Amino acid sequence: MKYKSLLKKDSLGSKSSIYNEKSKVYELFSLSQDNPDKITKFLNPLIKDKIVLDLGCGTGKFIPKLAHLSKFYWAIDISSSQLKIAKTKTNKLKNIKIIKGSAENIPLESNSVDVIFSSWFIGSIHNLRIRRKIIYEANRILKEKGAIYLIENDIGGEYKELVEGKLGNEKTKAKSKWLEEKGFKKIESFKTFFEFKNIRSAREIFEIIFDKKIASKIYKKRISQNIAIYKNEKKS
């Protein structure tokens, strides 16, 4: 199956109404993801005292976890409704600025950011031209020897099987190959899980985000997920 055909089957593609029309539900989904906080633990030493960009920050899952460690924390997203939620998490932080804007034209100066990280964002972009433009922009604003870290789904895990079935691993391999062709290397992979309040809550959230058929397959409040982290370092 061709790569573009695989992308069209993404339930959480970047054009999904979930991001704009159902941000409060997406927030519950996002907060339940990676309950052990393995991503945060991985990023902690990388962003400490650095100028950081949270690219496609959504509802700001990582703002309260990481912003206070950074020298300065930029967060950008195109969705006004998601950013409205993200702004409630800044508290009294003075080293953060949230921007509404497109990742295709990041409103930051060239060579101004030490670390860029993006969670489940690049892989949600179906248009490959736009995806390439975003990566170009990220590299433009990155300082020499700075790095981009992409957090994406890895093969396997209950979550992928639940929402994508047998097609899931094929899609993931295709996305991984595309990233590797663009200079990214998979540097980390680990097993984590979603943790919902209860089974009923998990089903309600999955029904709204995906559909009733997928939600009906959930019989526990914890759902395993495999995650991969890709890195691309800017060289001189």
C-alpha positions in Angstrom: 0.0 0.0 0.0 1.3 3.4 -0.9 2.4 5.8 1.8 -0.2 8.5 1.0 -3.0 5.9 1.2 -1.8 4.9 4.6 -1.9 8.5 5.8 -5.5 9.0 4.7 -6.6 6.4 7.3 -5.3 8.4 10.3 -8.1 9.1 12.8 -6.1 11.9 14.4 -4.8 13.6 11.4 -4.0 17.3 11.6 -7.3 18.2 9.9 -9.4 16.4 12.5 -12.2 18.4 14.1 -11.0 17.0 17.4 -8.3 19.6 17.7 -10.6 22.6 17.2 -14.2 21.5 18.1 -13.5 19.1 20.9 -10.5 20.5 22.6 -11.8 19.7 26.1 -12.1 16.0 25.3 -8.7 16.0 23.6 -7.3 17.5 26.7 -8.6 14.5 28.8 -7.1 12.2 26.2 -3.8 14.0 26.2 -3.5 14.1 30.0 -4.2 10.3 30.2 -1.4 9.5 27.7 2.0 8.4 29.0 0.8 8.2 32.6 4.3 7.2 33.9 5.7 10.5 32.5 8.5 8.7 30.6 8.6 11.4 27.9 9.0 14.2 30.5 11.8 12.3 32.2 13.5 11.8 28.9 13.2 15.6 28.0 14.2 17.0 31.4 18.0 17.0 31.0 17.8 18.0 27.4 15.8 21.2 27.9 17.4 22.4 31.2 18.5 26.0 30.9 17.9 25.9 27.1 15.7 28.0 24.8 13.0 25.6 23.9 10.2 25.4 21.4 7.2 23.1 22.0 6.1 22.7 18.4 2.4 21.9 18.1 1.9 22.3 21.8 -1.9 21.6 21.7 -3.5 22.0 25.1 -0.1 22.4 26.7 0.5 18.9 28.2 4.2 19.6 28.8 4.1 23.2 29.9 3.7 22.6 33.6 6.1 19.7 33.4 9.0 21.4 31.5 8.7 25.1 31.1 10.2 25.9 34.6 13.4 24.0 33.7 14.1 26.0 30.5 15.8 29.3 30.0 12.9 30.3 27.8 9.9 28.2 26.6 8.1 29.0 23.4 4.9 27.1 22.6 3.1 27.3 19.3 -0.1 25.9 17.9 -2.6 26.8 15.2 -5.7 26.0 17.3 -7.2 28.8 19.3 -9.3 26.5 21.4 -6.4 24.3 22.4 -4.2 27.3 23.2 -7.0 28.7 25.4 -6.5 25.6 27.6 -2.7 25.7 27.3 -2.6 29.3 28.7 -4.3 28.2 31.9 -1.2 26.1 32.6 1.3 28.9 32.5 0.5 30.1 36.1 3.1 32.7 37.1 5.8 31.5 34.7 7.7 34.5 33.3 9.9 32.5 30.9 7.2 31.3 28.5 5.3 32.7 25.6 2.5 31.0 23.8 2.0 31.8 20.1 -0.9 31.2 17.8 0.6 30.4 14.4 1.4 27.9 11.8 4.4 25.6 12.0 4.9 26.2 8.3 6.0 29.8 9.1 7.3 29.8 12.7 7.4 33.4 13.9 10.8 33.2 15.5 14.2 34.4 14.3 16.7 32.1 12.6 19.3 30.4 14.8 17.4 31.3 18.0 16.3 28.0 19.6 18.4 25.3 21.3 15.9 22.5 21.4 12.7 21.8 19.5 10.4 19.0 20.5 7.1 17.9 19.1 4.7 15.3 20.4 2.5 13.3 18.0 2.4 16.3 15.6 4.6 15.7 12.6 3.2 12.2 12.1 -0.3 13.7 12.0 0.4 15.9 9.0 -0.9 14.1 5.9 0.4 16.6 3.3 4.0 15.7 2.7 4.8 19.1 1.2 3.6 20.8 4.4 5.5 18.2 6.5 8.7 19.0 4.7 8.1 22.8 5.1 7.6 22.4 8.9 10.9 20.5 9.2 12.6 23.1 7.1 11.3 25.9 9.4 12.3 24.0 12.5 15.8 23.7 11.2 15.9 27.4 10.2 15.2 28.6 13.8 17.5 26.0 15.4 20.9 27.1 16.6 24.0 25.3 15.3 24.3 22.0 17.2 20.7 22.3 18.3 18.4 19.4 18.1 14.9 18.5 17.1 13.1 15.6 19.0 10.0 14.1 17.6 7.8 11.9 19.8 5.7 9.5 17.8 4.0 6.1 18.1 6.1 3.0 17.7 5.0 -0.3 16.5 3.1 -2.6 18.8 1.1 -1.8 21.9 -2.6 -2.0 22.7 -3.4 1.5 21.7 -2.2 1.1 18.1 -4.0 -2.2 17.8 -7.2 -0.7 19.2 -7.4 2.3 16.9 -5.7 1.1 13.8 -5.8 -2.7 13.8 -3.4 -4.6 11.6 -2.8 -1.5 9.4 -1.2 0.3 12.4 2.2 -1.2 12.3 2.4 -0.8 8.5 1.6 2.9 8.8 4.1 3.3 11.7 6.9 1.7 9.7 6.1 3.9 6.7 6.3 7.1 8.8 9.5 6.0 10.4 11.1 5.4 7.0 10.0 8.8 5.9 11.6 10.5 8.9 14.8 8.5 8.5 15.0 9.7 4.8 14.7 13.3 6.2 17.7 12.8 8.5 16.0 11.7 11.7 17.3 8.8 13.7 15.3 6.8 16.2 17.2 7.2 19.4 14.8 5.9 22.0 11.8 3.6 22.2 9.8 2.6 25.3 6.6 1.1 26.6 4.2 3.3 28.4 0.4 3.5 28.9 -2.8 5.6 29.0 -4.4 5.7 32.4 -8.1 6.8 32.5 -10.2 7.4 35.6 -12.2 4.3 34.9 -13.4 2.1 32.0 -16.5 4.3 31.4 -14.4 7.4 31.1 -12.0 5.7 28.7 -14.9 4.5 26.5 -16.5 8.0 26.4 -13.3 9.7 25.4 -12.4 7.1 22.7 -16.0 7.2 21.3 -15.8 11.0 20.8 -12.3 11.0 19.4 -12.6 7.9 17.3 -15.9 6.0 17.2 -18.3 3.8 19.1 -16.9 0.6 17.6 -13.4 1.3 18.9 -14.7 2.4 22.3 -16.7 -0.8 22.7 -13.4 -2.8 22.6 -12.1 -1.1 25.8 -12.4 -3.3 28.9 -9.9 -1.7 31.2 -8.8 1.8 32.2 -5.1 1.2 31.3 -4.1 0.9 27.7 -0.5 0.2 26.7 1.3 2.3 24.1 4.7 2.1 22.5 6.5 5.3 21.8 9.5 6.2 19.6 11.7 9.3 19.8 13.5 10.6 16.7 16.3 13.1 16.7 17.8 15.4 14.1 20.8 17.5 15.1 21.7 20.7 13.2 25.3 20.6 12.0 27.5 23.4 10.9 
